[in-house]
Amino acid sequence: MSIEIRKVGVIGAGQMGGGIAQVAAASGYDVALNDISEERINAGLATINGNLSRQVSKGHLTEEDREKILSRIAPAVTYEHFHDSDIVIEAAVENEEIKRKIFQALCPALKPSAIIGTNTSSISVTRLASTTDRPEQFIGIHFMNPVPVMQLVEVIRGIATSEESYQATRELVERLGKSITVAEDFPGFIVNRILLPMINEAIYTLYEGVGSVESIDTAMRLGANHPMGPLQLADFIGLDTCLSIMQVLYEGLADSKYRPCPLLVKYVEAGWLGRKTRRGFYDYRGEKPVPTR
Ligand SMILES: NC(=O)c1ccc[n+]([C@@H]2O[C@H](COP(=O)([O-])OP(=O)(O)OC[C@H]3O[C@@H](n4cnc5c(N)ncnc54)[C@H](O)[C@@H]3O)[C@@H](O)[C@H]2O)c1
């Protein structure tokens, strides 16, 4: 039996959830967007509006299309708004306990055929699925940041994920104009298993005084041809998310080579989480980003 997706729910209106809602609405889906409060949802909608307005001013989108896309995204203050969603994609913070609580509260509000997707960067899809009433209809849909720009979506099947759920997810991702890579359900999947240890090593390089923020980023941009330096990228991802992923790798793979750098922990404890808090390895509060070390 094939599952057709028409209505998409999104939980978490931050960097990723907002991006997923925007891309889904731009592809013609009706979207319901949830977060912990009406203010957070409105902040997410304002960011989406800002992104779309920028596209209008660059001539990439018409004013009419901007309005149409926005009108397809409805705020969902409670999970009851997801009663007719064919899929709900969870993109709340990278914290297993919070995600578990979300799924437990979400399931009773969904129709039986609805699929649940998680945008987790690293947490076991199988384990998250086990907290729901529908492990067969649970799947990892890992979008990249920023969602409207990045081409890849990593799809992760849990041990119980059905072929129907996988095919429906595949069709959705293709209709969003994205490319798929399939990863097995291991900590960090493919992208973050490789990317985050590199970022963590860059932070150790800074911590041990091998180089400054600027010299490390310049080294990797010009020496390894990376489009942005690893510390700039860490700020972009969010240092809290980077730390959570390293903790999942460290605990899940039980190997000391994944130990999160103490300097990363310190930045997170300071609330310097990168671009989203306007301070991380760079300070974004002025006209130009200034390295903080
Ligand atoms: N930042 C990245 O580069 C990136 C890339 C791929 C995947 N992810 C994953 O996407 C998810 C979200 O990351 P982000 O970068 O958007 O974080 P973010 O901090 O920008 O946004 C998280 C949002 O979740 C909301 N939230 C927290 N608890 C919630 C709850 N109980 N119910 C509903 N909303 C809740 C917060 O209010 C916030 O708006 C994480 O699982 C992260 O690992 C992040």
The ligand as an SDF file (V2000), in Angstrom:
LIG
                    3D

 44 48  0  0  0  0  0  0  0  0999 V2000
   22.0110   23.1290   12.8240 N   0  0  0  0  0  0  0  0  0  0  0  0
   22.3460   22.2430   11.9050 C   0  0  0  0  0  0  0  0  0  0  0  0
   23.2820   22.4630   11.1100 O   0  0  0  0  0  0  0  0  0  0  0  0
   21.5660   20.9700   11.7780 C   0  0  0  0  0  0  0  0  0  0  0  0
   21.6770   20.2280   10.5970 C   0  0  0  0  0  0  0  0  0  0  0  0
   20.9200   19.0600   10.4620 C   0  0  0  0  0  0  0  0  0  0  0  0
   20.1120   18.6370   11.5110 C   0  0  0  0  0  0  0  0  0  0  0  0
   20.0290   19.3760   12.6530 N   0  0  0  0  0  0  0  0  0  0  0  0
   19.1430   18.9030   13.7240 C   0  0  0  0  0  0  0  0  0  0  0  0
   17.9270   19.6130   13.6370 O   0  0  0  0  0  0  0  0  0  0  0  0
   17.3640   19.7590   14.9560 C   0  0  0  0  0  0  0  0  0  0  0  0
   17.1220   21.2230   15.2240 C   0  0  0  0  0  0  0  0  0  0  0  0
   18.3310   21.9410   15.1380 O   0  0  0  0  0  0  0  0  0  0  0  0
   18.3640   23.5190   14.8580 P   0  0  0  0  0  0  0  0  0  0  0  0
   19.7240   23.8410   14.3550 O   0  0  0  0  0  0  0  0  0  0  0  0
   17.1620   23.9290   14.0680 O   0  0  0  0  0  0  0  0  0  0  0  0
   18.2200   24.0910   16.3580 O   0  0  0  0  0  0  0  0  0  0  0  0
   17.6180   25.4960   16.8260 P   0  0  0  0  0  0  0  0  0  0  0  0
   18.1630   25.7210   18.1870 O   0  0  0  0  0  0  0  0  0  0  0  0
   17.8030   26.5400   15.7800 O   0  0  0  0  0  0  0  0  0  0  0  0
   16.0310   25.2110   16.8950 O   0  0  0  0  0  0  0  0  0  0  0  0
   15.4620   24.2860   17.7500 C   0  0  0  0  0  0  0  0  0  0  0  0
   14.0190   24.6950   17.9870 C   0  0  0  0  0  0  0  0  0  0  0  0
   13.3790   23.6310   18.7000 O   0  0  0  0  0  0  0  0  0  0  0  0
   12.4760   24.2400   19.5850 C   0  0  0  0  0  0  0  0  0  0  0  0
   12.0750   23.3120   20.6200 N   0  0  0  0  0  0  0  0  0  0  0  0
   12.7230   22.9460   21.7520 C   0  0  0  0  0  0  0  0  0  0  0  0
   11.9620   22.0730   22.4420 N   0  0  0  0  0  0  0  0  0  0  0  0
   10.8310   21.8770   21.7410 C   0  0  0  0  0  0  0  0  0  0  0  0
    9.6460   21.1320   21.9490 C   0  0  0  0  0  0  0  0  0  0  0  0
    9.4990   20.3740   23.0370 N   0  0  0  0  0  0  0  0  0  0  0  0
    8.6630   21.1950   21.0400 N   0  0  0  0  0  0  0  0  0  0  0  0
    8.7950   21.9560   19.9340 C   0  0  0  0  0  0  0  0  0  0  0  0
    9.8930   22.6960   19.6720 N   0  0  0  0  0  0  0  0  0  0  0  0
   10.8840   22.6690   20.5730 C   0  0  0  0  0  0  0  0  0  0  0  0
   13.2280   25.4710   20.1090 C   0  0  0  0  0  0  0  0  0  0  0  0
   12.3310   26.3990   20.7000 O   0  0  0  0  0  0  0  0  0  0  0  0
   13.8810   25.9760   18.8350 C   0  0  0  0  0  0  0  0  0  0  0  0
   13.0620   26.9010   18.1550 O   0  0  0  0  0  0  0  0  0  0  0  0
   18.3440   19.0700   15.9160 C   0  0  0  0  0  0  0  0  0  0  0  0
   17.9370   17.7420   16.1100 O   0  0  0  0  0  0  0  0  0  0  0  0
   19.6460   19.1370   15.1420 C   0  0  0  0  0  0  0  0  0  0  0  0
   20.5620   18.1560   15.5290 O   0  0  0  0  0  0  0  0  0  0  0  0
   20.7270   20.5380   12.8000 C   0  0  0  0  0  0  0  0  0  0  0  0
  1  2  1  0
  2  3  2  0
  2  4  1  0
  4  5  1  0
  4 44  2  0
  5  6  2  0
  6  7  1  0
  7  8  2  0
  8  9  1  0
  8 44  1  0
  9 10  1  0
  9 42  1  0
 10 11  1  0
 11 12  1  0
 11 40  1  0
 12 13  1  0
 13 14  1  0
 14 15  2  0
 14 16  1  0
 14 17  1  0
 17 18  1  0
 18 19  2  0
 18 20  1  0
 18 21  1  0
 21 22  1  0
 22 23  1  0
 23 24  1  0
 23 38  1  0
 24 25  1  0
 25 26  1  0
 25 36  1  0
 26 27  1  0
 26 35  1  0
 27 28  2  0
 28 29  1  0
 29 30  1  0
 29 35  2  0
 30 31  1  0
 30 32  2  0
 32 33  1  0
 33 34  2  0
 34 35  1  0
 36 37  1  0
 36 38  1  0
 38 39  1  0
 40 41  1  0
 40 42  1  0
 42 43  1  0
M  CHG  2   8   1  16  -1
M  END
$$$$
